[in-house]
Amino acid sequence: MEYGLIGEKLSHSFSKIIHEQLASYDYTLCPMNQDEFHIFMKQKAFRAINVTIPYKQKVIPYCDFLDEKAKHIGAVNTIVNKDGYLYGTNTDYDGFLYTLQKHQIHVKNKKVLVLGDGGAAQAIKAVLHNEGCKKIISVRRSISEHTCTYEQAKKQHCDASVIVNTSPCGMYPNIHSSPIDLDDFPFVEAVVDIIYNPLHTALCIQAKSKGIPFAGGLEMLIAQAKYAAEYFNGKTISDSFIDNIYQRLYKEKRNIVLIGMPSCGKSTLGKLLAEQLHRPFLDLDQVLVEQEQCTIKQMIEQDGEAAFRQKESKLIEHVSAYQGHVIATGGGCVTHDPNMKCLQMNGFILYIKRPLSLLLVSDDRPLSSSKEAISSLYEQRKGRYEHYADAVIENNGELKTMLHQMMKMVDTL
């Protein structure tokens, strides 16, 4: 291997995609256990590597030289091999500083909670210190001399202004976890979560629901990779690459999730959109029908609507971890807030709004089997559709027009 990333679990990593857009080298993902890690570092069979969980501190004894930044932080995420001598630095520092500046998150004279105490946390605390934080509180699950527990943070530091999550809590595949509940921290002004898969963690979604400015980890990942690529090759790369790659990758990975009333056109438009974008398409109602081997009507008649909603929620929880899909939801998925929070993690929510007069009555749709039933459902749900929508498409019946509008909207994501 010449260039690449080492870490314990790398199946979720975007680093190969990013580095190969930044520079003209092949970049390899190398997951390894503890024993393999020590053998790999002793052999030094690489030109340059990045290092991630859990090896950012464990690589230090193998480095012949550390720059001042890495020495101060006590963690290394970037190593270059020069004639058998290993030179280490830390570009997490630069990536996090870029994120703060890009999102105009001000930490000077503020109390900041840093969740987690691994290698990334050390770089982030160094940035916070240099940016003039009033107080930095390190939080971890087990007690130690220089940290507090989550329970202590909730009781003693509920006045924190900024929260930064550096822990793996909420990272793929365990995307429904959150390290804290923001209800316990009523004075928070901004949240940063350095996790980038999912695109928006449960913590970020909660911040969004409260109107708290937040930043996910994808920009930090790309920024630190840019600075690492410069260190690898000794060549300056324009910062414009960070945003260009971010926009491209974010659009590629984000699901397009269609919500709206039964018969509003979600399935038809979703399938056409997926074909145009060359993306996989999921019709959640159809997936449920195939799983249960019976129709939606039969499910509700046999077991009741509550049981059907439980099955729907379980499916949504599962598919919310997918990326790069077009997903058509059932009309009632918005009635359960956790469904929408799941779908928001990786999804752009597009409301297909069709006039009530054009919605169809059907015996196959037990909750909309009459005009009166449809009208009642519409009144119950329209506010929820609008609340969760990132954008709205008015569907008045012309498929080509609707598809054109949707394609145009996707281009501006």
C-alpha positions in Angstrom: 0.0 0.0 0.0 1.2 3.5 -0.8 -1.5 5.7 0.6 -4.5 4.9 2.7 -6.4 4.8 6.0 -5.9 2.5 8.9 -8.4 1.9 11.7 -10.4 -0.9 13.3 -13.7 -0.5 11.4 -13.7 1.2 8.0 -16.8 -0.1 6.2 -18.5 3.3 6.7 -15.6 5.4 5.6 -15.8 8.0 2.8 -12.0 8.7 2.9 -11.1 6.8 -0.3 -13.7 8.8 -2.3 -12.5 12.1 -0.9 -8.7 11.5 -1.3 -9.0 10.3 -4.8 -10.8 13.6 -5.7 -8.1 15.6 -4.0 -5.0 14.0 -5.5 -3.8 11.6 -8.2 -3.0 8.6 -6.0 -4.8 5.4 -5.2 -6.0 5.4 -1.6 -6.7 2.1 0.3 -8.9 1.4 3.3 -7.1 -1.0 5.6 -9.2 -2.2 8.6 -7.0 -4.0 11.1 -7.2 -5.4 14.6 -4.7 -4.6 17.4 -2.2 -7.3 16.4 -2.3 -6.4 12.8 -1.9 -2.7 13.6 1.4 -3.3 15.5 2.8 -5.5 12.7 1.8 -3.0 10.1 3.5 -0.1 11.9 6.7 -2.0 12.4 6.9 -2.9 8.7 6.4 0.7 7.6 5.2 -0.5 4.1 3.5 2.7 3.1 4.3 6.2 1.8 1.7 8.0 3.8 -1.3 7.1 5.8 -4.2 8.5 7.8 -5.1 7.0 11.1 -8.6 6.7 12.7 -10.3 5.1 15.7 -8.7 3.5 17.8 -5.1 4.1 16.8 -4.6 7.9 16.8 -2.7 7.8 20.1 -1.3 4.3 19.6 0.7 5.3 16.6 2.7 7.9 18.5 5.5 5.5 19.7 6.1 4.4 16.1 6.7 8.0 14.9 10.3 9.2 14.7 9.2 12.8 14.5 6.1 14.7 15.6 5.4 18.3 14.7 4.5 20.8 17.4 0.8 20.5 16.8 0.8 16.7 17.2 3.0 16.9 20.3 0.7 19.4 21.9 -2.5 17.4 21.0 -1.1 14.0 21.9 -2.7 12.3 18.9 -1.7 11.7 15.3 -4.0 11.2 12.3 -1.5 11.7 9.4 1.9 10.1 8.9 4.4 10.4 6.1 7.2 7.9 5.5 10.4 9.6 4.5 13.2 7.1 3.8 12.0 4.9 6.6 11.4 7.7 9.1 7.8 8.3 10.1 6.7 12.0 10.5 3.4 12.6 12.3 1.0 15.5 12.4 -2.7 16.1 13.2 -5.0 17.5 10.6 -8.1 16.9 12.7 -7.2 20.2 14.3 -7.4 22.1 10.9 -10.6 20.3 9.9 -12.4 21.2 13.1 -11.2 24.8 12.9 -12.5 25.0 9.3 -15.9 23.7 10.5 -16.2 26.3 13.3 -15.3 29.1 10.9 -17.5 27.8 8.0 -20.6 27.6 10.3 -19.7 30.8 12.2 -19.7 28.9 15.6 -18.1 31.2 18.1 -16.6 29.6 21.2 -14.6 32.5 22.7 -15.5 33.0 26.4 -18.0 30.1 26.1 -18.3 26.9 28.1 -18.0 24.0 25.8 -18.8 20.3 26.4 -16.6 17.8 24.5 -18.3 14.4 24.5 -15.7 11.6 24.2 -12.0 11.7 25.1 -10.2 9.9 22.3 -7.7 11.1 19.7 -10.1 13.4 17.8 -11.2 15.0 21.1 -7.6 16.0 21.9 -7.3 17.9 18.6 -10.7 19.5 19.1 -9.9 20.7 22.6 -6.7 22.2 21.3 -8.7 24.3 18.8 -11.2 25.3 21.5 -8.4 26.4 23.8 -6.6 28.4 21.0 -10.0 30.0 20.1 -10.4 31.4 23.6 -13.0 29.1 25.3 -13.8 30.1 28.8 -14.1 26.5 30.0 -13.7 23.1 28.2 -15.5 20.1 29.9 -14.5 16.6 28.8 -17.2 14.1 29.1 -16.9 10.3 29.0 -18.9 7.3 30.3 -16.4 6.2 32.9 -15.0 8.6 35.4 -11.4 9.7 35.2 -9.1 12.5 36.7 -9.6 15.0 33.9 -13.2 14.2 32.7 -16.7 14.0 34.1 -19.5 11.5 33.4 -22.5 12.2 31.4 -24.6 12.3 34.5 -22.3 14.8 36.1 -22.4 16.9 32.9 -26.2 17.0 33.0 -26.2 18.1 36.6 -23.2 20.4 36.8 -22.8 21.8 33.3 -26.3 22.3 32.0 -25.3 25.9 31.3 -22.9 24.9 28.5 -23.2 27.1 25.3 -21.7 24.7 22.8 -21.7 20.9 22.6 -19.2 18.9 20.5 -19.6 15.2 20.0 -16.4 13.3 19.3 -17.6 9.9 20.6 -18.8 7.2 18.2 -22.3 7.3 19.7 -24.7 7.7 16.8 -22.3 6.5 14.1 -23.4 3.9 11.5 -24.7 1.2 12.0 -26.0 2.4 15.4 -27.5 5.6 13.9 -30.4 5.9 16.3 -28.3 6.4 19.4 -27.5 9.9 20.8 -24.9 10.6 23.5 -27.1 13.2 25.3 -30.5 14.7 25.3 -30.5 18.4 24.5 -33.5 18.9 26.7 -31.0 18.7 29.6 -28.9 21.6 28.2 -31.3 24.5 27.8 -28.6 27.1 27.1 -26.9 25.5 24.1 -26.3 27.9 21.2 -24.6 25.4 18.8 -23.9 21.7 18.3 -21.1 20.1 16.3 -21.1 16.3 15.7 -17.9 15.0 14.0 -19.7 11.8 12.9 -20.4 11.9 9.1 -22.3 8.7 8.6 -25.3 9.3 8.9 -25.1 12.7 7.3 -27.1 14.1 10.3 -26.9 12.2 13.5 -29.8 11.9 16.0 -28.1 14.6 18.0 -28.0 17.0 15.0 -31.7 16.2 14.2 -32.7 17.1 17.8 -30.7 20.4 17.5 -32.5 21.1 14.2 -35.9 20.4 15.8 -35.0 23.0 18.5 -33.8 25.6 16.1 -30.2 25.3 17.4 -27.5 25.8 14.7 -25.6 22.6 14.1 -22.8 21.1 11.9 -22.2 17.5 11.0 -18.9 15.8 10.5 -18.7 15.6 6.7 -17.1 19.0 6.1 -14.5 18.3 8.9 -13.7 15.0 7.3 -13.1 16.6 3.9 -11.2 19.5 5.3 -8.8 17.3 7.3 -8.3 15.1 4.3 -7.4 18.2 2.2 -4.8 19.2 4.8 -3.5 15.6 5.0 -3.2 15.4 1.2 -1.1 18.5 1.3 1.1 16.9 4.0 1.4 13.8 1.9 2.6 15.5 -1.3 4.0 18.8 -0.1 1.6 20.7 -2.4 -1.0 23.3 -1.6 -4.6 22.5 -2.4 -7.2 25.3 -2.7 -9.8 25.4 0.1 -12.4 25.6 -2.6 -11.9 21.8 -3.1 -13.4 21.3 0.4 -16.8 22.8 -0.5 -16.8 21.4 -4.0 -16.3 17.8 -2.7 -18.7 18.4 0.1 -21.5 19.5 -2.2 -20.9 16.6 -4.6 -20.7 13.9 -1.9 -23.6 15.3 0.2 -25.9 15.3 -2.8 -24.7 11.8 -3.8 -25.2 10.2 -0.4 -28.5 12.0 0.6 -31.7 10.1 0.2 -34.7 11.8 -1.5 -37.7 11.0 0.7 -41.2 11.6 -0.7 -44.0 12.2 1.7 -47.7 13.1 1.1 -51.2 11.8 1.1 -52.2 8.5 -0.4 -52.6 8.8 -4.2 -50.7 12.1 -4.3 -48.2 10.5 -6.7 -45.2 9.5 -4.5 -44.7 6.1 -5.9 -45.1 7.1 -9.6 -43.0 10.2 -9.3 -40.4 8.5 -7.1 -39.9 5.7 -9.5 -39.5 8.1 -12.4 -37.1 10.3 -10.4 -35.0 7.2 -9.4 -34.7 6.2 -13.1 -33.5 9.7 -14.1 -31.0 9.8 -11.3 -29.9 6.1 -11.7 -30.6 5.5 -8.0 -32.3 2.6 -6.2 -36.0 3.1 -5.5 -37.9 2.0 -2.5 -41.7 2.1 -2.1 -42.1 1.4 1.6 -45.7 0.3 1.3 -44.7 -2.2 -1.3 -41.8 -3.4 0.8 -44.2 -4.1 3.6 -46.6 -5.9 1.3 -43.7 -8.2 0.1 -42.5 -8.8 3.7 -45.9 -9.6 5.1 -47.2 -11.4 2.1 -50.5 -9.5 2.3 -52.0 -6.1 1.3 -51.9 -3.0 3.4 -55.7 -3.3 3.7 -55.4 -6.9 5.0 -52.8 -5.9 7.5 -55.0 -3.2 9.0 -58.1 -5.3 8.9 -56.4 -8.3 10.6 -54.3 -6.7 13.2 -55.5 -3.0 13.4 -53.8 0.2 12.4 -51.6 0.4 15.5 -49.9 -2.9 14.6 -49.5 -1.8 11.0 -47.8 1.4 12.2 -45.4 -0.6 14.3 -44.3 -2.6 11.3 -44.0 0.6 9.2 -41.8 2.2 11.9 -39.6 -0.8 12.2 -39.0 -0.7 8.4 -38.3 3.0 8.4 -35.8 2.6 11.2 -34.0 0.1 9.1 -34.0 1.9 5.7 -33.1 5.3 7.3 -29.5 4.0 7.4 -29.5 3.7 3.6 -27.9 6.4 1.5 -28.3 7.5 -2.1 -31.9 6.2 -2.5 -35.2 7.6 -3.6 -37.8 6.5 -1.0 -41.6 6.8 -1.3 -43.2 6.6 2.1 -46.7 5.6 3.2 -49.1 8.5 3.6 -49.3 8.1 7.4 -45.6 7.8 8.3 -45.7 11.5 9.3 -48.1 10.7 12.2 -45.2 9.2 14.2 -42.4 11.7 14.9 -39.7 9.1 15.4 -40.3 8.0 11.8 -39.5 11.4 10.4 -36.5 11.9 12.7 -35.1 8.6 11.3 -35.7 9.7 7.7 -34.1 13.1 8.2 -30.8 11.6 9.2 -29.8 10.8 5.6 -32.8 12.3 3.8 -34.1 15.4 2.0 -37.8 15.4 2.7 -39.9 16.3 -0.4 -43.6 16.9 0.1 -45.7 15.9 -2.9 -48.7 18.2 -2.4 -51.8 17.3 -4.4 -55.1 19.1 -4.2 -57.7 17.4 -2.1 -60.1 17.3 -5.0 -57.7 15.1 -7.0 -57.0 12.5 -4.4 -58.5 9.2 -5.1 -61.0 7.1 -3.2 -60.0 3.4 -3.2 -61.2 0.2 -1.4 -57.5 -0.8 -1.4 -56.7 2.1 1.0 -58.7 1.4 4.1 -58.0 4.8 5.7 -59.1 6.7 2.6 -62.1 4.7 1.3 -64.4 7.7 1.0 -64.2 11.4 0.2 -65.1 12.1 3.8 -62.3 9.8 5.1 -59.7 11.5 2.7 -60.8 14.9 3.8 -60.5 14.0 7.4 -57.0 12.5 6.9 -55.9 15.6 4.9 -56.9 17.9 7.7 -55.1 15.8 10.3 -51.9 15.4 8.3 -51.3 18.5 6.2 -49.6 20.5 9.0 -47.3 17.6 9.6 -46.4 17.3 6.0 -45.5 21.0 5.8 -43.6 20.9 9.1 -41.3 18.1 8.0 -40.9 19.1 4.4 -37.5 20.5 3.2 -39.3 21.4 -0.1 -42.8 21.1 -1.6 -43.8 20.1 -5.1 -47.4 20.9 -6.2 -48.7 17.9 -8.1 -51.6 19.0 -10.4 -51.4 16.0 -12.6 -48.7 16.7 -15.3 -46.0 14.0 -14.7 -43.4 15.6 -17.0 -43.8 19.0 -15.3 -43.5 17.4 -11.9 -40.5 15.4 -12.8 -38.8 18.4 -14.3 -39.4 20.4 -11.1 -38.1 17.6 -9.0 -34.9 17.2 -11.0 -34.3 20.9 -10.8 -34.8 20.8 -7.0 -32.4 17.9 -6.7 -29.7 19.8 -8.6 -29.9 22.6 -6.0 -29.7 20.3 -2.9 
